[in-house]
Amino acid sequence: MHAISVHHVGVTLKPDEILRDNFAPWVLDLGLVAEEVGDGTAVLRLPWSDRLAREGGALSGQALMAAADTAVVLAVSGAKGGFVPMTTVQLSTSFQRPVVGRDVRIAVEVTKLGRTLAFAEIDMTVDSATVARASAVYAIIG
């Protein structure tokens, strides 16, 4: 991961630190790279790895869903100005085409951020072609 930081009303958000300090080792093993984090947005890259492929050689849906779920945490953190405890309430994913041997761009937009709930849309693309879309609802715990 490369270091990026986001300034939010006098607070510096460090996505790599949020990932390192708040996610299980198996999530970190996905190798996600935070490329942009803004006020309610995030763009992560899921690097291709044969370890994430399922039988037949395509990227597993579980890896894509974990990447999307993780990216939402960074987008909500960007909107909140820092990490706050949160948990996934709902994550619905539609897979549209297989991914083989390519990195996936995971782009998140928080569409509504309330005191206790956050709603987000996630677009997963390879070379601008959508490979999967997801929507998520998170409960803000802290």
C-alpha positions as CSV (number, residue, x, y, z in Angstrom):
1,M,0.0,0.0,0.0
2,H,1.2,3.5,-0.7
3,A,0.6,6.3,1.7
4,I,-2.2,8.8,1.0
5,S,-3.8,11.0,3.5
6,V,-7.0,13.1,3.3
7,H,-7.5,16.4,5.0
8,H,-11.0,16.8,6.5
9,V,-11.8,19.9,8.5
10,G,-8.4,20.0,10.2
11,V,-8.1,16.2,10.6
12,T,-5.7,14.1,8.5
13,L,-7.2,10.8,7.6
14,K,-4.7,8.0,6.8
15,P,-6.5,5.2,5.0
16,D,-3.5,2.8,5.3
17,E,-3.6,3.2,9.1
18,I,-7.3,2.6,9.2
19,L,-6.9,-0.6,7.2
20,R,-4.0,-1.8,9.3
21,D,-5.5,-1.0,12.7
22,N,-9.1,-2.1,12.1
23,F,-9.2,-5.1,9.8
24,A,-8.5,-8.8,10.2
25,P,-5.2,-10.1,8.7
26,W,-7.1,-12.0,6.0
27,V,-8.7,-8.8,4.8
28,L,-5.2,-7.2,4.7
29,D,-4.0,-10.2,2.7
30,L,-6.3,-9.0,-0.2
31,G,-3.6,-6.4,-0.8
32,L,-6.1,-3.5,-1.2
33,V,-4.6,-0.2,-2.2
34,A,-6.4,3.0,-1.2
35,E,-6.0,5.3,-4.2
36,E,-8.4,8.1,-3.1
37,V,-10.5,8.8,-0.1
38,G,-12.7,11.9,0.1
39,D,-15.7,13.2,2.0
40,G,-17.9,10.1,1.5
41,T,-16.0,8.6,-1.4
42,A,-13.3,6.1,-1.7
43,V,-11.4,4.4,-4.6
44,L,-9.5,1.2,-3.8
45,R,-7.7,-1.1,-6.1
46,L,-7.9,-4.9,-5.6
47,P,-4.7,-6.3,-7.2
48,W,-5.1,-9.5,-9.1
49,S,-3.8,-12.6,-7.3
50,D,-4.1,-16.2,-8.3
51,R,-4.7,-16.8,-4.6
52,L,-8.1,-15.0,-4.9
53,A,-9.2,-17.0,-7.9
54,R,-11.8,-19.7,-7.7
55,E,-12.0,-22.9,-9.7
56,G,-11.9,-22.0,-13.4
57,G,-9.5,-19.1,-12.8
58,A,-11.8,-16.1,-12.2
59,L,-11.6,-13.8,-9.2
60,S,-13.8,-15.1,-6.4
61,G,-17.0,-13.2,-5.5
62,Q,-16.0,-13.4,-1.9
63,A,-12.9,-11.4,-2.6
64,L,-14.9,-8.8,-4.5
65,M,-17.5,-8.5,-1.7
66,A,-14.8,-8.2,1.0
67,A,-13.1,-5.5,-1.0
68,A,-16.4,-3.6,-1.5
69,D,-17.2,-3.9,2.2
70,T,-13.8,-2.6,3.2
71,A,-14.0,0.3,0.8
72,V,-17.2,1.4,2.3
73,V,-15.5,1.7,5.7
74,L,-12.9,4.1,4.2
75,A,-15.6,6.2,2.5
76,V,-17.6,6.5,5.7
77,S,-14.4,7.3,7.6
78,G,-13.7,10.1,5.0
79,A,-17.2,11.5,5.6
80,K,-16.8,11.3,9.4
81,G,-13.3,12.8,9.4
82,G,-11.8,9.6,10.9
83,F,-12.5,6.0,11.7
84,V,-15.6,5.3,13.9
85,P,-16.8,1.8,14.8
86,M,-19.3,0.6,12.3
87,T,-20.8,-2.7,11.2
88,T,-22.3,-4.0,8.0
89,V,-26.1,-4.3,8.1
90,Q,-26.6,-5.2,4.5
91,L,-24.4,-5.8,1.5
92,S,-26.1,-6.8,-1.8
93,T,-23.9,-7.6,-4.8
94,S,-24.6,-8.3,-8.4
95,F,-21.8,-9.9,-10.4
96,Q,-21.9,-9.0,-14.1
97,R,-18.8,-10.5,-15.7
98,P,-15.8,-12.6,-14.6
99,V,-12.4,-11.0,-13.8
100,V,-9.3,-12.9,-14.9
101,G,-5.8,-11.6,-14.4
102,R,-6.8,-8.0,-13.9
103,D,-6.9,-5.5,-11.0
104,V,-10.3,-4.3,-10.0
105,R,-11.1,-0.6,-9.2
106,I,-13.6,-0.4,-6.3
107,A,-15.3,3.0,-6.2
108,V,-17.7,3.9,-3.4
109,E,-20.1,6.8,-2.9
110,V,-21.9,7.3,0.4
111,T,-25.3,8.3,-0.7
112,K,-26.7,9.1,2.8
113,L,-25.0,9.5,6.0
114,G,-27.1,9.7,9.1
115,R,-26.3,9.6,12.8
116,T,-26.7,5.9,13.1
117,L,-26.8,4.6,9.5
118,A,-24.8,5.0,6.3
119,F,-25.9,4.0,2.8
120,A,-23.4,3.5,0.0
121,E,-23.2,2.4,-3.7
122,I,-20.2,0.5,-4.9
123,D,-19.0,0.1,-8.5
124,M,-16.4,-2.4,-9.3
125,T,-14.7,-2.0,-12.7
126,V,-11.9,-3.3,-14.9
127,D,-10.8,-0.9,-17.6
128,S,-14.0,1.2,-17.1
129,A,-16.3,-1.9,-17.6
130,T,-18.5,-2.8,-14.7
131,V,-17.7,-6.3,-13.3
132,A,-19.9,-6.0,-10.2
133,R,-22.1,-3.5,-8.4
134,A,-23.1,-3.5,-4.8
135,S,-25.1,-1.5,-2.3
136,A,-24.5,-1.4,1.4
137,V,-26.0,-0.2,4.7
138,Y,-23.8,0.3,7.7
139,A,-24.7,0.9,11.3
140,I,-22.6,3.6,12.9
141,I,-21.8,2.3,16.4
142,G,-19.5,5.0,17.7
